[in-house]
């Protein structure tokens, strides 16, 4: 299911415009990463990744990060150096009709608004996304909490919404790009709050677990959250090549994978350190991403500030 010629045109008009917006705002640092349908033309993949400034590892290289920003700080949540905790990162599901003019002015988000995933995905999608966040939380020292989203415009500096906002719109037709996410470059902050935000292509057919004619919500979310926390693409722009480390962060959707792989885990731990053990009464400890969580933590809303 490769991207069609019409899809390529849509890509130039939409997602590449969003990349241009971010690229201009932050002085040219690497900004975003996408995941591609199996069989997508490699030239198209290269075009998209070049426009998104996605960092790419070589075929035999390990994981790759987004490096440092214009201030020399590590591109991550939490501290400004690699190997430090990411703290608590909030996420929210954006309601339908949320303004995306900040991207539209550069040619992206053609309708002018984004759509809530609840209006385009099957029941259970929210659990799949929650589980995807939990998978990263289970292996690295970063925590995620879902909060509500007040529908402030995409890129708004102030409002009640998550650090990572998730929504969808028509990106490039069926196939091609399945979703994309901005990285956690804090250079975004003086300009907009797109940092870490994820956009699904609503031209695709989505399902829980994936089928021969649909894409697995959990796997695509798992990949895009990897970009949102600071990981680029494993194996450059040819995820089907060998030798190549098999990873969730390969550029192409892989229905054979259902969990993070060794290189994904190594990358997340390089950025944030290993998952912290949570002490419980009686001396029992569970990883923070495990089944048992401490109670009374409370969900907090993050107000973006300039």
FIVO-972801 format. One record per residue: residue number from 1; residue in three letters; z, y, x of N, C-alpha, C in turn. Coordinates in steps of 0.1 Angstrom, whole numbers. Layout:
% FIVO-972801
<atom NUM; "ALA"; <Z; Y; X>; <Z; Y; X>; <Z; Y; X>> ...
***
This chain:
% FIVO-972801
<atom 1; "UNK"; <0; -12; 8>; <0; 0; 0>; <0; 12; 9>> <atom 2; "UNK"; <-11; 15; 15>; <-12; 27; 24>; <-14; 39; 16>> <atom 3; "UNK"; <-12; 51; 23>; <-15; 64; 16>; <-30; 66; 15>> <atom 4; "UNK"; <-34; 70; 3>; <-48; 73; 0>; <-52; 86; 6>> <atom 5; "UNK"; <-65; 89; 5>; <-70; 102; 10>; <-63; 113; 2>> <atom 6; "UNK"; <-62; 111; -12>; <-56; 121; -20>; <-41; 123; -16>> <atom 7; "UNK"; <-35; 111; -12>; <-21; 112; -8>; <-20; 120; 5>> <atom 8; "UNK"; <-29; 118; 14>; <-29; 126; 27>; <-30; 141; 24>> <atom 9; "UNK"; <-38; 144; 14>; <-39; 158; 10>; <-26; 163; 5>> <atom 10; "UNK"; <-20; 155; -4>; <-7; 159; -9>; <4; 161; 2>> <atom 11; "UNK"; <3; 152; 11>; <12; 152; 22>; <11; 166; 30>> <atom 12; "UNK"; <-1; 170; 33>; <-3; 182; 40>; <2; 194; 31>> <atom 13; "UNK"; <1; 193; 18>; <4; 204; 9>; <19; 204; 6>> <atom 14; "UNK"; <26; 193; 8>; <40; 192; 3>; <50; 189; 15>> <atom 15; "UNK"; <51; 177; 19>; <62; 174; 29>; <60; 181; 42>> <atom 16; "UNK"; <47; 183; 46>; <45; 190; 58>; <49; 205; 57>> <atom 17; "UNK"; <48; 210; 45>; <53; 224; 43>; <68; 225; 45>> <atom 18; "UNK"; <75; 215; 40>; <90; 215; 41>; <93; 214; 56>> <atom 19; "UNK"; <86; 206; 63>; <89; 205; 78>; <86; 218; 85>> <atom 20; "UNK"; <76; 225; 81>; <73; 238; 86>; <84; 248; 84>> <atom 21; "UNK"; <89; 247; 71>; <101; 256; 68>; <112; 253; 77>> <atom 22; "UNK"; <116; 241; 79>; <128; 238; 87>; <125; 241; 102>> <atom 23; "UNK"; <112; 238; 106>; <109; 240; 120>; <110; 255; 124>> <atom 24; "UNK"; <105; 264; 115>; <105; 278; 117>; <120; 283; 117>> <atom 25; "UNK"; <128; 278; 108>; <142; 282; 106>; <150; 279; 118>> <atom 26; "UNK"; <148; 268; 125>; <157; 264; 136>; <151; 265; 150>> <atom 27; "UNK"; <140; 272; 151>; <134; 274; 164>; <127; 262; 170>> <atom 28; "UNK"; <123; 252; 162>; <114; 242; 167>; <121; 229; 171>> <atom 29; "UNK"; <133; 227; 168>; <140; 214; 171>; <135; 203; 162>> <atom 30; "UNK"; <137; 191; 166>; <133; 180; 157>; <140; 181; 144>> <atom 31; "UNK"; <133; 178; 133>; <139; 182; 120>; <141; 170; 110>> <atom 32; "UNK"; <132; 162; 109>; <132; 152; 98>; <126; 139; 101>> <atom 33; "UNK"; <129; 129; 93>; <123; 116; 95>; <119; 110; 81>> <atom 34; "UNK"; <108; 102; 81>; <104; 95; 69>; <104; 80; 71>> <atom 35; "UNK"; <102; 73; 60>; <100; 58; 61>; <87; 56; 54>> <atom 36; "UNK"; <79; 46; 59>; <65; 44; 54>; <64; 31; 48>> <atom 37; "UNK"; <55; 30; 38>; <52; 17; 32>; <44; 8; 42>> <atom 38; "UNK"; <46; -5; 41>; <39; -14; 49>; <24; -12; 48>> <atom 39; "UNK"; <17; -12; 59>; <2; -11; 59>; <-3; 3; 59>> <atom 40; "UNK"; <7; 13; 59>; <2; 27; 60>; <-5; 29; 73>> <atom 41; "UNK"; <-16; 36; 72>; <-25; 39; 83>; <-17; 45; 95>> <atom 42; "UNK"; <-18; 40; 107>; <-10; 45; 118>; <-13; 59; 121>> <atom 43; "UNK"; <-26; 63; 120>; <-30; 77; 122>; <-22; 87; 113>> <atom 44; "UNK"; <-21; 82; 100>; <-13; 90; 90>; <1; 91; 94>> <atom 45; "UNK"; <7; 79; 99>; <21; 79; 103>; <23; 89; 115>> <atom 46; "UNK"; <14; 89; 124>; <15; 98; 136>; <14; 113; 131>> <atom 47; "UNK"; <5; 115; 122>; <3; 129; 117>; <16; 134; 110>> <atom 48; "UNK"; <22; 125; 102>; <35; 129; 95>; <46; 131; 105>> <atom 49; "UNK"; <48; 122; 114>; <59; 123; 124>; <57; 135; 133>> <atom 50; "UNK"; <45; 138; 137>; <43; 149; 145>; <46; 162; 138>> <atom 51; "UNK"; <43; 163; 125>; <46; 175; 117>; <61; 176; 114>> <atom 52; "UNK"; <68; 164; 113>; <82; 164; 110>; <90; 165; 123>> <atom 53; "UNK"; <83; 164; 134>; <90; 165; 147>; <101; 154; 148>> <atom 54; "UNK"; <97; 142; 144>; <106; 130; 144>; <107; 125; 159>> <atom 55; "UNK"; <119; 123; 165>; <119; 117; 178>; <116; 102; 177>> <atom 56; "UNK"; <109; 97; 187>; <104; 83; 186>; <107; 76; 199>> <atom 57; "UNK"; <113; 64; 198>; <116; 56; 209>; <104; 48; 213>> <atom 58; "UNK"; <103; 44; 226>; <92; 35; 230>; <94; 21; 224>> <atom 59; "UNK"; <85; 13; 226>; <85; -1; 220>; <97; -9; 225>> <atom 60; "UNK"; <101; -7; 238>; <112; -15; 243>; <125; -6; 245>> <atom 61; "UNK"; <124; 7; 241>; <136; 15; 242>; <146; 12; 231>> <atom 62; "UNK"; <158; 16; 234>; <168; 14; 223>; <167; 25; 213>> <atom 63; "UNK"; <178; 27; 205>; <178; 37; 195>; <175; 51; 201>> <atom 64; "UNK"; <172; 60; 192>; <169; 74; 197>; <176; 84; 188>> <atom 65; "UNK"; <182; 94; 194>; <188; 105; 186>; <179; 117; 185>> <atom 66; "UNK"; <184; 127; 179>; <176; 140; 178>; <179; 149; 190>> <atom 67; "UNK"; <188; 145; 199>; <191; 153; 211>; <200; 164; 208>> <atom 68; "UNK"; <197; 176; 213>; <206; 187; 212>; <198; 199; 205>> <atom 69; "UNK"; <206; 208; 199>; <200; 219; 192>; <198; 230; 202>> <atom 70; "UNK"; <194; 242; 197>; <191; 253; 205>; <203; 259; 213>> <atom 71; "UNK"; <215; 255; 208>; <227; 259; 215>; <232; 248; 225>> <atom 72; "UNK"; <225; 237; 226>; <229; 226; 235>; <239; 217; 229>> <atom 73; "UNK"; <242; 218; 215>; <251; 209; 209>; <244; 197; 203>> <atom 74; "UNK"; <251; 186; 204>; <246; 173; 198>; <242; 175; 183>> <atom 75; "UNK"; <231; 170; 179>; <227; 171; 165>; <233; 159; 157>> <atom 76; "UNK"; <245; 163; 151>; <253; 153; 144>; <263; 160; 135>> <atom 77; "UNK"; <270; 153; 127>; <281; 158; 119>; <293; 158; 128>> <atom 78; "UNK"; <303; 166; 125>; <316; 166; 132>; <314; 174; 145>> <atom 79; "UNK"; <319; 168; 156>; <320; 175; 169>; <306; 178; 174>> <atom 80; "UNK"; <306; 186; 185>; <293; 190; 191>; <289; 182; 203>> <atom 81; "UNK"; <296; 171; 206>; <291; 162; 216>; <290; 148; 211>> <atom 82; "UNK"; <281; 140; 217>; <279; 126; 212>; <292; 118; 215>> <atom 83; "UNK"; <294; 108; 207>; <306; 99; 208>; <318; 104; 202>> <atom 84; "UNK"; <317; 115; 194>; <329; 120; 187>; <328; 118; 172>> <atom 85; "UNK"; <339; 117; 165>; <339; 114; 151>; <331; 124; 143>> <atom 86; "UNK"; <326; 119; 132>; <318; 127; 123>; <326; 134; 112>> <atom 87; "UNK"; <339; 129; 110>; <347; 135; 100>; <342; 130; 86>> <atom 88; "UNK"; <346; 137; 76>; <342; 134; 62>; <330; 142; 58>> <atom 89; "UNK"; <319; 135; 55>; <307; 141; 51>; <305; 138; 36>> <atom 90; "UNK"; <303; 148; 28>; <301; 146; 13>; <286; 145; 10>> <atom 91; "UNK"; <284; 138; -1>; <270; 137; -6>; <270; 138; -21>> <atom 92; "UNK"; <259; 143; -27>; <258; 145; -41>; <244; 142; -46>> <atom 93; "UNK"; <243; 138; -59>; <230; 136; -65>; <226; 149; -73>> <atom 94; "UNK"; <215; 154; -69>; <210; 167; -75>; <205; 165; -89>> <atom 95; "UNK"; <209; 174; -98>; <203; 172; -112>; <189; 176; -113>> <atom 96; "UNK"; <182; 171; -124>; <168; 175; -126>; <167; 190; -129>> <atom 97; "UNK"; <156; 195; -124>; <153; 209; -127>; <159; 218; -116>> <atom 98; "UNK"; <164; 213; -105>; <170; 221; -94>; <159; 228; -87>> <atom 99; "UNK"; <160; 241; -85>; <150; 249; -79>; <148; 245; -64>> <atom 100; "UNK"; <135; 244; -60>; <132; 240; -46>; <122; 251; -40>> <atom 101; "UNK"; <123; 263; -45>; <114; 274; -40>; <115; 275; -25>> <atom 102; "UNK"; <126; 273; -19>; <127; 275; -5>; <117; 266; 3>> <atom 103; "UNK"; <113; 254; -3>; <103; 246; 3>; <90; 249; -3>> <atom 104; "UNK"; <89; 253; -15>; <76; 256; -22>; <69; 267; -15>> <atom 105; "UNK"; <76; 277; -10>; <69; 288; -4>; <62; 284; 9>> <atom 106; "UNK"; <65; 272; 14>; <58; 267; 26>; <48; 256; 22>> <atom 107; "UNK"; <46; 254; 9>; <36; 245; 4>; <42; 232; -1>> <atom 108; "UNK"; <56; 230; -1>; <62; 218; -5>; <68; 218; -19>> <atom 109; "UNK"; <71; 207; -24>; <78; 206; -38>; <69; 214; -48>> <atom 110; "UNK"; <57; 210; -50>; <47; 217; -57>; <51; 221; -71>> <atom 111; "UNK"; <60; 213; -78>; <64; 217; -92>; <74; 228; -92>> <atom 112; "UNK"; <80; 231; -81>; <90; 241; -81>; <104; 236; -83>> <atom 113; "UNK"; <106; 224; -88>; <119; 218; -90>; <119; 204; -85>> <atom 114; "UNK"; <131; 198; -83>; <133; 184; -80>; <138; 177; -92>> <atom 115; "UNK"; <137; 164; -91>; <141; 155; -103>; <153; 147; -99>> <atom 116; "UNK"; <163; 145; -108>; <174; 136; -105>; <169; 122; -104>> <atom 117; "UNK"; <175; 114; -95>; <171; 100; -93>; <175; 92; -106>> <atom 118; "UNK"; <185; 97; -114>; <188; 90; -126>; <177; 90; -136>> <atom 119; "UNK"; <168; 100; -135>; <157; 101; -144>; <145; 93; -139>> <atom 120; "UNK"; <146; 87; -128>; <134; 81; -122>; <136; 67; -116>> <atom 121; "UNK"; <149; 63; -116>; <152; 50; -110>; <160; 41; -120>> <atom 122; "UNK"; <160; 28; -117>; <167; 19; -126>; <182; 21; -125>> <atom 123; "UNK"; <189; 16; -136>; <204; 16; -136>; <209; 8; -124>> <atom 124; "UNK"; <219; 13; -118>; <224; 7; -106>; <220; 13; -93>> <atom 125; "UNK"; <211; 23; -94>; <206; 30; -82>; <217; 36; -74>> <atom 126; "UNK"; <227; 42; -82>; <238; 50; -75>; <247; 40; -67>> <atom 127; "UNK"; <249; 29; -72>; <257; 19; -65>; <249; 15; -52>> <atom 128; "UNK"; <236; 13; -53>; <228; 10; -41>; <229; 20; -30>> <atom 129; "UNK"; <229; 33; -34>; <230; 44; -25>; <244; 45; -19>> <atom 130; "UNK"; <254; 43; -28>; <268; 42; -23>; <270; 32; -12>> <atom 131; "UNK"; <264; 20; -15>; <265; 9; -5>; <258; 12; 8>> <atom 132; "UNK"; <247; 19; 7>; <240; 23; 19>; <249; 32; 28>> <atom 133; "UNK"; <256; 42; 22>; <265; 50; 29>; <276; 42; 35>> <atom 134; "UNK"; <281; 32; 27>; <292; 24; 32>; <288; 15; 44>> <atom 135; "UNK"; <276; 11; 44>; <271; 3; 56>; <272; 11; 69>> <atom 136; "UNK"; <268; 23; 69>; <270; 31; 81>; <284; 34; 84>> <atom 137; "UNK"; <292; 37; 73>; <306; 40; 75>; <314; 28; 81>> <atom 138; "UNK"; <309; 16; 78>; <316; 4; 83>; <314; 2; 98>> <atom 139; "UNK"; <304; 8; 104>; <302; 6; 118>; <304; 17; 127>> <atom 140; "UNK"; <305; 30; 122>; <307; 41; 130>; <318; 50; 125>> <atom 141; "UNK"; <323; 59; 133>; <335; 67; 130>; <330; 80; 122>> <atom 142; "UNK"; <326; 78; 110>; <321; 88; 101>; <324; 83; 87>> <atom 143; "UNK"; <329; 92; 78>; <332; 88; 64>; <324; 96; 54>> <atom 144; "UNK"; <321; 90; 43>; <313; 96; 32>; <320; 96; 19>> <atom 145; "UNK"; <319; 107; 12>; <325; 108; -1>; <315; 115; -11>> <atom 146; "UNK"; <313; 109; -22>; <305; 114; -32>; <312; 126; -40>> <atom 147; "UNK"; <305; 136; -42>; <310; 148; -50>; <300; 151; -61>> <atom 148; "UNK"; <303; 160; -70>; <294; 164; -80>; <285; 175; -74>> <atom 149; "UNK"; <274; 178; -81>; <264; 187; -77>; <261; 197; -88>> <atom 150; "UNK"; <263; 210; -86>; <262; 220; -96>; <248; 225; -99>> <atom 151; "UNK"; <238; 219; -92>; <224; 223; -94>; <220; 236; -87>> <atom 152; "UNK"; <228; 240; -78>; <224; 252; -70>; <210; 249; -64>> <atom 153; "UNK"; <202; 259; -62>; <189; 257; -56>; <189; 250; -43>> <atom 154; "UNK"; <179; 241; -40>; <178; 234; -28>; <178; 245; -17>> <atom 155; "UNK"; <187; 243; -7>; <187; 253; 4>; <197; 264; 2>> <atom 156; "UNK"; <204; 264; -10>; <214; 275; -12>; <225; 274; -2>> <atom 157; "UNK"; <230; 285; 2>; <241; 286; 11>; <255; 284; 5>> <atom 158; "UNK"; <256; 287; -8>; <269; 286; -15>; <267; 279; -28>> <atom 159; "UNK"; <277; 272; -32>; <277; 264; -44>; <286; 252; -43>> <atom 160; "UNK"; <287; 244; -53>; <295; 232; -53>; <285; 220; -52>> <atom 161; "UNK"; <284; 214; -41>; <275; 203; -39>; <278; 196; -26>> <atom 162; "UNK"; <272; 185; -23>; <275; 177; -11>; <269; 183; 1>> <atom 163; "UNK"; <274; 178; 13>; <267; 182; 26>; <253; 176; 26>> <atom 164; "UNK"; <252; 164; 21>; <239; 157; 19>; <235; 157; 5>> <atom 165; "UNK"; <225; 163; 1>; <220; 163; -13>; <208; 154; -15>> <atom 166; "UNK"; <208; 146; -25>; <198; 136; -27>; <190; 138; -40>> <atom 167; "UNK"; <177; 139; -40>; <169; 141; -52>; <155; 135; -49>> <atom 168; "UNK"; <146; 138; -58>; <132; 133; -56>; <122; 142; -62>> <atom 169; "UNK"; <109; 139; -58>; <98; 146; -64>; <85; 138; -59>> <atom 170; "UNK"; <74; 142; -64>; <61; 136; -60>; <57; 140; -47>> <atom 171; "UNK"; <57; 131; -37>; <54; 135; -23>; <40; 133; -19>> <atom 172; "UNK"; <35; 120; -20>; <21; 118; -15>; <14; 107; -23>> <atom 173; "UNK"; <19; 104; -35>; <13; 93; -43>; <19; 80; -39>> <atom 174; "UNK"; <15; 69; -45>; <20; 56; -42>; <16; 52; -27>> <atom 175; "UNK"; <26; 46; -21>; <24; 42; -7>; <26; 54; 3>> <atom 176; "UNK"; <23; 52; 15>; <25; 63; 25>; <40; 65; 27>> <atom 177; "UNK"; <44; 78; 25>; <58; 82; 27>; <66; 77; 15>> <atom 178; "UNK"; <76; 70; 17>; <85; 66; 6>; <97; 75; 4>> <atom 179; "UNK"; <101; 82; 14>; <112; 91; 14>; <113; 98; 27>> <atom 180; "UNK"; <120; 109; 27>; <122; 116; 40>; <136; 123; 40>> <atom 181; "UNK"; <141; 126; 51>; <154; 132; 52>; <155; 142; 64>> <atom 182; "UNK"; <162; 153; 62>; <164; 163; 73>; <176; 157; 81>> <atom 183; "UNK"; <175; 160; 94>; <186; 156; 103>; <198; 166; 102>> <atom 184; "UNK"; <209; 163; 108>; <221; 171; 107>; <222; 183; 117>> <atom 185; "UNK"; <211; 189; 120>; <210; 200; 129>; <218; 212; 123>> <atom 186; "UNK"; <229; 216; 129>; <237; 227; 124>; <230; 240; 125>> <atom 187; "UNK"; <219; 241; 133>; <211; 253; 133>; <205; 257; 120>> <atom 188; "UNK"; <205; 247; 110>; <201; 251; 97>; <210; 261; 90>> <atom 189; "UNK"; <223; 260; 94>; <233; 267; 86>; <231; 282; 83>> <atom 190; "UNK"; <227; 289; 93>; <225; 304; 90>; <214; 307; 80>> <atom 191; "UNK"; <205; 297; 78>; <193; 299; 70>; <193; 292; 57>> <atom 192; "UNK"; <197; 280; 56>; <198; 272; 44>; <206; 260; 46>> <atom 193; "UNK"; <208; 253; 35>; <217; 241; 36>; <209; 228; 34>> <atom 194; "UNK"; <197; 227; 39>; <189; 215; 38>; <194; 204; 48>> <atom 195; "UNK"; <203; 208; 57>; <208; 198; 67>; <212; 185; 61>> <atom 196; "UNK"; <205; 174; 65>; <209; 161; 60>; <203; 157; 47>> <atom 197; "UNK"; <197; 166; 40>; <192; 163; 26>; <181; 153; 26>> <atom 198; "UNK"; <181; 144; 15>; <172; 133; 14>; <164; 135; 1>> <atom 199; "UNK"; <151; 132; 2>; <141; 133; -9>; <133; 120; -10>> <atom 200; "UNK"; <134; 114; -22>; <127; 102; -25>; <113; 105; -31>> <atom 201; "UNK"; <103; 97; -28>; <90; 99; -35>; <90; 92; -49>> <atom 202; "UNK"; <89; 100; -59>; <90; 95; -73>; <77; 89; -77>> <atom 203; "UNK"; <67; 89; -69>; <54; 83; -72>; <55; 68; -69>> <atom 204; "UNK"; <66; 63; -62>; <68; 49; -60>; <74; 42; -71>> <atom 205; "UNK"; <74; 29; -71>; <81; 21; -81>; <94; 16; -73>> <atom 206; "UNK"; <105; 19; -79>; <118; 16; -73>; <125; 4; -80>> <atom 207; "UNK"; <133; -4; -72>; <140; -14; -79>; <153; -18; -70>> <atom 208; "UNK"; <161; -26; -76>; <173; -31; -69>; <169; -44; -62>> <atom 209; "UNK"; <169; -44; -49>; <165; -56; -41>; <150; -56; -37>> <atom 210; "UNK"; <142; -49; -44>; <128; -49; -40>; <120; -61; -46>> <atom 211; "UNK"; <107; -59; -48>; <99; -70; -52>; <85; -68; -45>> <atom 212; "UNK"; <76; -76; -48>; <62; -75; -42>; <55; -62; -47>> <atom 213; "UNK"; <60; -56; -58>; <54; -44; -63>; <63; -32; -64>> <atom 214; "UNK"; <75; -33; -58>; <84; -22; -58>; <92; -22; -45>> <atom 215; "UNK"; <99; -10; -43>; <106; -8; -31>; <121; -8; -33>> <atom 216; "UNK"; <129; -14; -24>; <143; -15; -26>; <150; -2; -23>> <atom 217; "UNK"; <158; 3; -33>; <165; 15; -32>; <175; 15; -20>> <atom 218; "UNK"; <182; 4; -19>; <193; 3; -9>; <186; 5; 5>> <atom 219; "UNK"; <176; -3; 8>; <170; -3; 21>; <165; 11; 25>> <atom 220; "UNK"; <158; 17; 16>; <152; 30; 19>; <163; 41; 21>> <atom 221; "UNK"; <173; 40; 12>; <185; 49; 14>; <192; 47; 27>> <atom 222; "UNK"; <193; 34; 31>; <199; 30; 44>; <192; 37; 56>> <atom 223; "UNK"; <178; 36; 55>; <170; 42; 65>; <172; 57; 66>> <atom 224; "UNK"; <171; 63; 54>; <171; 78; 54>; <185; 83; 57>> <atom 225; "UNK"; <195; 77; 54>; <209; 81; 58>; <210; 80; 73>> <atom 226; "UNK"; <203; 71; 79>; <202; 70; 94>; <197; 83; 100>> <atom 227; "UNK"; <186; 89; 94>; <181; 102; 98>; <191; 113; 95>> <atom 228; "UNK"; <197; 112; 83>; <207; 122; 79>; <219; 123; 89>> <atom 229; "UNK"; <222; 112; 96>; <234; 112; 105>; <229; 114; 119>> <atom 230; "UNK"; <216; 115; 122>; <211; 119; 135>; <203; 109; 143>> <atom 231; "UNK"; <198; 98; 136>; <190; 88; 143>; <175; 90; 140>> <atom 232; "UNK"; <167; 89; 151>; <152; 90; 149>; <147; 76; 147>> <atom 233; "UNK"; <134; 74; 150>; <127; 61; 147>; <128; 52; 159>> <atom 234; "UNK"; <132; 40; 157>; <131; 29; 167>; <116; 25; 168>> <atom 235; "UNK"; <112; 23; 180>; <98; 17; 182>; <87; 28; 180>> <atom 236; "UNK"; <90; 40; 181>; <80; 50; 180>; <73; 50; 166>> <atom 237; "UNK"; <60; 51; 166>; <52; 52; 154>; <45; 39; 151>> <atom 238; "UNK"; <48; 28; 157>; <41; 16; 155>; <52; 5; 153>> <atom 239; "UNK"; <58; 5; 141>; <69; -4; 139>; <65; -18; 137>> <atom 240; "UNK"; <52; -21; 137>; <48; -35; 136>; <45; -41; 150>> <atom 241; "UNK"; <46; -33; 160>; <42; -37; 174>; <52; -46; 180>> <atom 242; "UNK"; <48; -55; 189>; <57; -63; 197>; <54; -61; 212>> <atom 243; "UNK"; <64; -61; 221>; <78; -63; 218>; <84; -50; 212>> <atom 244; "UNK"; <94; -53; 203>; <100; -41; 196>; <113; -46; 190>> <atom 245; "UNK"; <123; -38; 192>; <136; -41; 185>; <134; -40; 170>> <atom 246; "UNK"; <138; -50; 163>; <138; -50; 148>; <150; -42; 144>> <atom 247; "UNK"; <148; -32; 136>; <159; -23; 131>; <155; -17; 118>> <atom 248; "UNK"; <166; -13; 111>; <164; -5; 99>; <157; 8; 102>> <atom 249; "UNK"; <159; 13; 114>; <153; 26; 118>; <139; 24; 123>> <atom 250; "UNK"; <133; 13; 122>; <118; 12; 124>; <111; 21; 114>> <atom 251; "UNK"; <99; 26; 117>; <93; 36; 108>; <89; 30; 95>> <atom 252; "UNK"; <86; 16; 95>; <81; 10; 83>; <91; 3; 75>> <atom 253; "UNK"; <90; 3; 62>; <98; -5; 53>; <97; -20; 56>> <atom 254; "UNK"; <108; -26; 57>; <108; -41; 61>; <116; -49; 50>> <atom 255; "UNK"; <110; -55; 41>; <117; -62; 30>; <125; -74; 36>> <atom 256; "UNK"; <122; -78; 48>; <130; -89; 54>; <144; -85; 58>> <atom 257; "UNK"; <147; -72; 59>; <160; -68; 63>; <168; -64; 51>> <atom 258; "UNK"; <181; -67; 52>; <190; -63; 41>; <203; -57; 47>> <atom 259; "UNK"; <204; -55; 60>; <216; -49; 66>; <212; -42; 79>> <atom 260; "UNK"; <221; -34; 84>; <219; -28; 97>; <218; -38; 108>> <atom 261; "UNK"; <209; -35; 118>; <207; -44; 129>; <214; -39; 141>> <atom 262; "UNK"; <215; -47; 152>; <222; -44; 164>; <219; -30; 169>> <atom 263; "UNK"; <206; -27; 170>; <203; -14; 176>; <206; -2; 167>> <atom 264; "UNK"; <206; -4; 154>; <210; 6; 144>; <225; 9; 147>> <atom 265; "UNK"; <233; -1; 148>; <247; 0; 150>; <250; 7; 163>> <atom 266; "UNK"; <243; 3; 174>; <245; 9; 187>; <242; 24; 186>> <atom 267; "UNK"; <232; 27; 179>; <229; 42; 178>; <239; 50; 171>> <atom 268; "UNK"; <244; 44; 159>; <254; 51; 152>; <267; 53; 160>> <atom 269; "UNK"; <270; 42; 167>; <283; 43; 175>; <281; 52; 187>> <atom 270; "UNK"; <269; 53; 193>; <267; 63; 204>; <269; 77; 199>> <atom 271; "UNK"; <265; 80; 186>; <267; 93; 181>; <281; 96; 177>> <atom 272; "UNK"; <288; 86; 170>; <301; 89; 164>; <312; 80; 169>> <atom 273; "UNK"; <310; 71; 178>; <320; 61; 182>; <321; 50; 172>> <atom 274; "UNK"; <329; 40; 175>; <331; 29; 166>; <339; 33; 154>> <atom 275; "UNK"; <337; 26; 143>; <344; 28; 131>; <359; 28; 133>> <atom 276; "UNK"; <367; 38; 128>; <381; 38; 130>; <388; 28; 121>> <atom 277; "UNK"; <398; 22; 127>; <406; 13; 119>; <416; 21; 110>> <atom 278; "UNK"; <417; 17; 97>; <426; 24; 88>; <439; 16; 87>> <atom 279; "UNK"; <451; 22; 92>; <463; 14; 91>; <468; 14; 77>> <atom 280; "UNK"; <473; 2; 72>; <478; 1; 59>; <493; -4; 60>> <atom 281; "UNK"; <501; -3; 50>; <515; -7; 50>; <515; -22; 55>> <atom 282; "UNK"; <525; -25; 62>; <527; -39; 67>; <519; -42; 79>> <atom 283; "UNK"; <514; -32; 86>; <507; -34; 98>; <493; -40; 97>> <atom 284; "UNK"; <487; -41; 84>; <474; -46; 82>; <464; -34; 84>> <atom 285; "UNK"; <453; -37; 91>; <443; -26; 92>; <429; -31; 88>> <atom 286; "UNK"; <422; -23; 81>; <408; -26; 77>; <399; -15; 83>> <atom 287; "UNK"; <387; -19; 86>; <377; -8; 89>; <375; 1; 78>> <atom 288; "UNK"; <373; 14; 81>; <372; 24; 70>; <361; 21; 61>> <atom 289; "UNK"; <351; 13; 65>; <340; 10; 56>; <341; -3; 49>> <atom 290; "UNK"; <353; -9; 50>; <356; -22; 44>; <358; -21; 29>> <atom 291; "UNK"; <362; -33; 23>; <363; -34; 9>; <375; -26; 4>> <atom 292; "UNK"; <386; -26; 12>; <398; -19; 8>; <399; -5; 13>> <atom 293; "UNK"; <402; 4; 5>; <403; 18; 9>; <417; 24; 6>> <atom 294; "UNK"; <421; 34; 13>; <434; 40; 10>; <432; 48; -3>> <atom 295; "UNK"; <442; 47; -12>; <441; 55; -24>; <445; 69; -22>> <atom 296; "UNK"; <444; 77; -33>; <448; 91; -34>; <441; 100; -24>> <atom 297; "UNK"; <430; 96; -19>; <423; 105; -9>; <417; 116; -17>> <atom 298; "UNK"; <411; 114; -29>; <405; 125; -37>; <392; 129; -32>> <atom 299; "UNK"; <383; 131; -41>; <370; 136; -37>; <370; 151; -36>> <atom 300; "UNK"; <365; 157; -25>; <365; 171; -24>; <351; 177; -25>> <atom 301; "UNK"; <350; 188; -30>; <337; 195; -31>; <335; 204; -19>> <atom 302; "UNK"; <324; 204; -13>; <321; 212; -1>; <314; 224; -6>> <atom 303; "UNK"; <320; 236; -3>; <313; 248; -6>; <306; 253; 6>> <atom 304; "UNK"; <292; 253; 6>; <285; 258; 17>; <287; 273; 20>> <atom 305; "UNK"; <289; 276; 32>; <292; 290; 35>; <282; 295; 46>> <atom 306; "UNK"; <279; 307; 46>; <270; 313; 56>; <277; 314; 69>> 
***
